[in-house]
Amino acid sequence: MSTTMTTTRILLADDHEVVRQGLRVLLEAQPGWEVVGEAQNGREAVDKVRNLKPDIVVLDVTMPELNGLEATRQILKSAPQTEVLVLTMHESEQVAREVLAAGARGYLLKSDAGRDLVSAVDALRHRRPFFTPRISQMVLEGFLHGPAIGDGTHTKRDLLTPREREIVQLLAEGKSNKEVATSLGISPKTIETHRANIMRKLNLHSVSELVRFAVRNRMVEP
């Protein structure tokens, strides 16, 4: 799709303006690359992808409203031709696995962005995956040795539907049932039903337990 003569349209999603500014400078220094929009959270990123139809989205894993993994799933569902490059501070095999499972083709540490961002976006322009060498090695070793045996928290999270995961994040960020309902455009009563189902599925009994679950699963920042 992309050639050297074609404009590459890029959307940036990060909740820190200074990070977005730095990324924009790096990207727009490349001939034919254009940053067509910016988003401060995952939900805004999903909406802007629908409207702007970028070729590539560069997004942070830990964002308010909707984290990067959930945003990636929604973006690729509504715009399957879009490529997603996930930025993260976490160098872990589990996060890399989740990024791949969500459908992103690239995984880049924020600490490496100054050096590798242009290479990563260029790879995605040509439909090639991009992982830093250490992450490539970790992912390869992880797949060779089979799924890692964890503490069960990720398995539990997989019991939740995408909508339930959205609700967990919003509740863990301190929003009330009414605020969550407004944010998602559904009724408070529907939120109450979802919330009860979530607590039952996860065997949790309080909001503080729900917050701990969300932090442990990197759905929100501690």
N, C-alpha and C positions, 0 to 999 in steps of 0.2 A: 504494500500500500504506500509506504513512505519511500521517497527517493530523495536524492540530494537537492532536487529542484522543488520538492513539495514542502509547503509549510507544515510544520509539526505543531499541533495545538496542544497546549499543556495546561492542566488545572492543578493548583497547589492547595493542599489542605493541611493546616497545622494551626493549633490554637495560640501560637506565639507569633506575633506580627514580625518580630525581628528575624525569626527563622524563615518566614515566608519571603521577607525582603532579601535575605542572603541567597536563598534558592533562586529567586527571580533573577538576580544579578548574574549568577552562574549560568542559568539556562538561556537568558536572552542575549548573552554574549556569543551564542552559537548562531551562525547564519541560518535563517529560515525557521528558527524556533521561536514560538510566540506563547507567552503565558496569557491565556484568554480569560482567566478568572482565578479568584482565591476564595477559600472557605475557612471558617474558624472552627467548625466542628463537623462531625461525620454526617449529620443530617443535612447540613447546608451543602456538603460535598455531593451527596446523592442528588439533591435537587438541581445543583448547578450542572452536573453531568448530563441530566435529562435536557436541560435548556441549551447548554453550550456545545454538547457533543465533542469533547476533546478527544484527541488520539491517545493521550497518556494522562493518568492522574498520579501525582506524587503525594502520598498521604502518610500522616503520622499514625502509629498504632494507638497511642493513648490520647484520645480527644474527648471532650465533653459531648453530651447529648446522644452520640452514637459513636462507639469506638471504631478504630480503623478496620478491624477484621469484619465487623458487621457491615460497615459501610462498603467494604470491598465486595462482599456477597451481593448487596443490593445494587451496587454499581454494575457489576458484571451480569446481573440478571436483567437489568433494564438496558444496558449498552454492552452487549457481548464483544463488540469489536474494540472496545476501549481496553488499553493495557494499564495495569496498576503496578506501581512501584511503591512498596511499603518502606517507610523510614521508621527506625526504632532505636531506642537507647539500649534495648535488651539483646544481648548476644546469647541466645539460648536455643537449643535444638527444639524445645517445645514450641517456642514462638515461631521459629522457622517452619515447623511442620504445620502450624495453624495458618500461617500466611499462605503456604502452598495449598492447603485444603480449602481456603477461602477463594482460591483462584488467581491470586496475584502471581505475576511472573517474575517479580524482582523483590529483593530483600536487601536493604542497605542500612548499615549502622549510621546514625547521625554523625558520629565522630569521624566517619570516612567520607561524608558527603562532599567536603571540599575537594577531595582527591578523586572520588569515583562517581559523583553524580552524573557528569556528562557521559561517561562510558556506560553507566547503567541505563540512562534514557535512550542513548543511541542503540543499545542492545534491544530494548523493548520496541523501539521504532521499527526494527527489522524482525520483530516477533521472536526474538531470542531471549531466553531467561538470563537474569543477572543475579549472581550471589557473590559476595566477597569470598576469597579463598577459604577462610576459616569456616564460614557458614556452609559453603559447598561441602567441605570435608565432614562437618558435623552431620549435615543432612544425609550425605552418602553413607556414613557409618551407621546412622540411625536406621536407615532403611535396610541396610545389610544385616543388621542385628535384630530387625523386627521392631515392633512398637515397644517403646519404653514402658516399664511398669511404674506407674506413678502412685499418688496417694488417693486416687479415685476422684479427685475434684474435677478433673477435665471430663471424665466419663459422665459425672453427674451433670455437668453443664450441657453435655450433648443431649441430655434428656429434654432440654428446653427447646421450644420452637423459636424461630427468629424473632417473632413478636415478643415472646416472653423474655428473651435475652435483652431486647431493647428496654423493656419495663424494668428488669433487674438493674440495668445501668442507671436509669433515671431515678429510681427509688434510692439506689445506693448513693447517688449524688445529692440526696437530701430533698428531692421534690415530693410534694404531697400527692395523694391519689388524684386530686382535682388538677394539679399542675401537670401530672403525667398524662391525664386524659386530654387536656388542652393541647399539649405538645404533640400527641399522636392523633388528635382529631377523632377520638372515640369517647364514649360516655364514662363517667366516674364508676358507674355500676359495672361496666365491662372490665375496668381496671381492677375493681375489687375481686371479681371472679378470677381474672388472670393471676392476681396476687395470691389468692388462696391456693390456686393450682400450683403455682411456683413453690410456695412454702411446703406444700404436700410432697411434690416431686423431689425437692431437695432435702426434705426432712428438717426444715428450719422452723424456729419458733418465735423469732423476733427480728425486728429491722436490723439490730446490731449484728446478728448472725448473718443476715443477708448482705450487709456491707462487707463483713469479713470474707464471705464467699466471693463477692465481686472483686475485692482487692486481690485475693489469692489467685483468681483466674484472670487477673489483669484486665478486667472489664472497666475498672476505674483506677485512678491513681490513688495511692494511700494518702 
